[in-house]
Amino acid sequence: GIRHPTSTGADAIMPIANPFEAIGRAAHKDTPPDAASKEPGVTLSPSYLGANLFTDDKMRQAVPSAMPKFEEARRSGTALDKDTKDAIAKALMDWAVKRGAVNFSHWFSPMRGTCAQKHDAFLDLDFSSPSVVKPMKKDFDGGKLFMAETDGSSFPNGGLRATHTAAAFNSWDMKSPPFVRGETLYIPSCFVAWNGMSLDEKTPLLRSMAAINTQGLRLLHLLGETHITEVTSFVGWEQEFFVVSKERYLQRPDLLHTGRTILGAPPARGQQA
């Protein structure tokens, strides 16, 4: 849903369409004319695809000094220092503004079958001003890019929190590049409760990828492949394979009758009704 920059409470959230449909749409200003053409027979410029996507290459060009720390943080999970975060945020804002963005949104996937967003503007009060009524200034620092807070009680939460602990947070998934759609910079994000428990569909996926990396490396190193430093998941595993001796196999009715392992308690509602 959309939350207006000045709105508060659950009634400020409205469902919207999936913004991924517009990734790669021609940019507002600096995309060549042929890149925006949809006429039959016209060859699109290579700059058209991903034109509104802030890729690693664009970040590397915009703020090369921050890229090594960013890549290490993305790989290992270590925290970035404030100066590096601010440098990345400024480069991202400058790029997005050139493409027509005036707002930014942490975009996430709560467990309700649709997308949600928390919208803000590239504006803040200038607290350095001596004026009683503080003037506005253009602002987007690392704190606003990497983290945002929203009302977790507005989304399915599985009863994880009482009302007085309803805070929930968005965190930029650094493996998913931000993109511009219309007048908004979208930041793909995780959505977690105040205690770190996942409230979305992205966080369990990322945690499972991290688990596969950890255990995959452990297995490969035990097999002597000590030069491998990372196991990357591109798609889900279609099958899992286990080696079971014939003697053990004959003792397993689940393997004999279904050809697969069946574990766990019976379902709450089986075939009795």
Backbone hydrogen bonds, N-H to C=O, Kabsch-Sander energy under -0.5 kcal/mol:
donor,donor_aa,acceptor,acceptor_aa,energy
2,I,14,M,-1.6
4,H,2,I,-0.5
4,H,12,A,-0.6
7,S,4,H,-2.0
12,A,9,G,-1.6
13,I,10,A,-1.7
14,M,2,I,-0.7
21,E,18,N,-1.2
22,A,19,P,-1.6
23,I,20,F,-1.6
25,R,22,A,-2.3
35,A,32,P,-1.4
36,A,32,P,-0.7
36,A,33,P,-1.0
37,S,33,P,-0.5
37,S,34,D,-0.6
42,V,39,E,-1.7
48,Y,45,S,-2.2
49,L,45,S,-0.5
51,A,48,Y,-1.9
53,L,50,G,-1.7
54,F,178,P,-2.8
55,T,53,L,-1.6
59,M,55,T,-2.1
60,R,56,D,-2.9
61,Q,57,D,-1.9
62,A,58,K,-2.1
63,V,59,M,-3.0
66,A,63,V,-1.2
67,M,63,V,-0.7
67,M,64,P,-0.5
70,F,66,A,-2.2
71,E,67,M,-2.8
72,E,68,P,-1.9
73,A,69,K,-2.5
74,R,70,F,-2.4
75,R,71,E,-1.8
76,S,72,E,-3.0
77,G,73,A,-2.2
85,K,81,D,-2.1
86,D,82,K,-2.7
87,A,83,D,-2.1
88,I,84,T,-2.2
89,A,85,K,-2.5
90,K,86,D,-2.4
91,A,87,A,-2.1
92,L,88,I,-2.5
93,M,89,A,-2.7
94,D,90,K,-2.6
95,W,91,A,-2.0
96,A,92,L,-2.6
97,V,93,M,-2.9
98,K,94,D,-1.7
99,R,95,W,-0.8
99,R,96,A,-0.7
100,G,97,V,-1.8
101,A,96,A,-2.3
102,V,183,E,-2.8
103,N,183,E,-1.9
104,F,120,D,-2.8
105,S,185,L,-2.9
106,H,118,K,-1.7
107,W,105,S,-0.7
107,W,187,I,-2.1
108,F,116,A,-2.5
111,M,199,L,-1.2
112,R,110,P,-2.5
113,G,110,P,-0.7
114,T,110,P,-0.5
116,A,108,F,-2.4
117,Q,1,G,-2.5
118,K,106,H,-1.5
119,H,3,R,-0.9
120,D,104,F,-2.6
122,F,102,V,-1.5
123,L,121,A,-2.1
124,D,137,K,-1.9
126,D,135,P,-3.1
127,F,125,L,-1.2
129,S,126,D,-1.5
134,K,132,V,-0.8
137,K,124,D,-2.4
139,D,122,F,-1.1
144,K,141,D,-0.6
145,L,141,D,-1.5
146,F,142,G,-2.6
147,M,143,G,-1.0
148,A,170,N,-2.1
150,T,168,A,-2.5
152,G,150,T,-1.0
152,G,166,A,-1.4
153,S,166,A,-0.6
154,S,151,D,-1.5
155,F,152,G,-1.6
160,L,157,N,-1.3
165,T,162,A,-1.8
166,A,163,T,-1.1
168,A,150,T,-1.6
169,F,192,V,-2.9
170,N,148,A,-3.4
171,S,190,C,-1.4
172,W,146,F,-1.1
173,D,188,P,-2.3
174,M,172,W,-1.0
176,S,173,D,-2.4
179,F,186,Y,-1.9
180,V,52,N,-2.3
181,R,184,T,-2.6
184,T,181,R,-1.8
185,L,103,N,-2.4
186,Y,179,F,-3.6
186,Y,184,T,-0.6
187,I,105,S,-3.1
189,S,107,W,-2.8
190,C,171,S,-3.0
192,V,169,F,-2.4
193,A,197,M,-3.0
194,W,167,A,-1.1
196,G,193,A,-2.0
199,L,191,F,-2.6
201,E,109,S,-1.9
205,L,201,E,-0.7
206,L,202,K,-2.4
207,R,203,T,-2.5
208,S,204,P,-2.2
209,M,205,L,-2.2
210,A,206,L,-2.1
211,A,207,R,-2.1
212,I,208,S,-2.4
213,N,209,M,-2.1
214,T,210,A,-2.5
215,Q,211,A,-2.7
216,G,212,I,-2.5
217,L,213,N,-2.3
218,R,214,T,-1.8
219,L,215,Q,-2.3
220,L,216,G,-2.6
221,H,217,L,-2.7
222,L,218,R,-1.8
223,L,219,L,-1.6
224,G,221,H,-1.2
225,E,220,L,-2.6
226,T,224,G,-1.7
228,I,225,E,-1.3
232,T,230,E,-0.6
234,F,232,T,-0.5
244,V,242,F,-0.6
249,Y,245,S,-2.6
250,L,246,K,-2.3
251,Q,248,R,-0.9
252,R,249,Y,-1.6
256,L,252,R,-2.3
257,H,253,P,-2.4
258,T,254,D,-2.1
259,G,254,D,-0.7
259,G,255,L,-1.1
260,R,254,D,-0.9
263,L,261,T,-0.5
273,A,270,G,-0.5
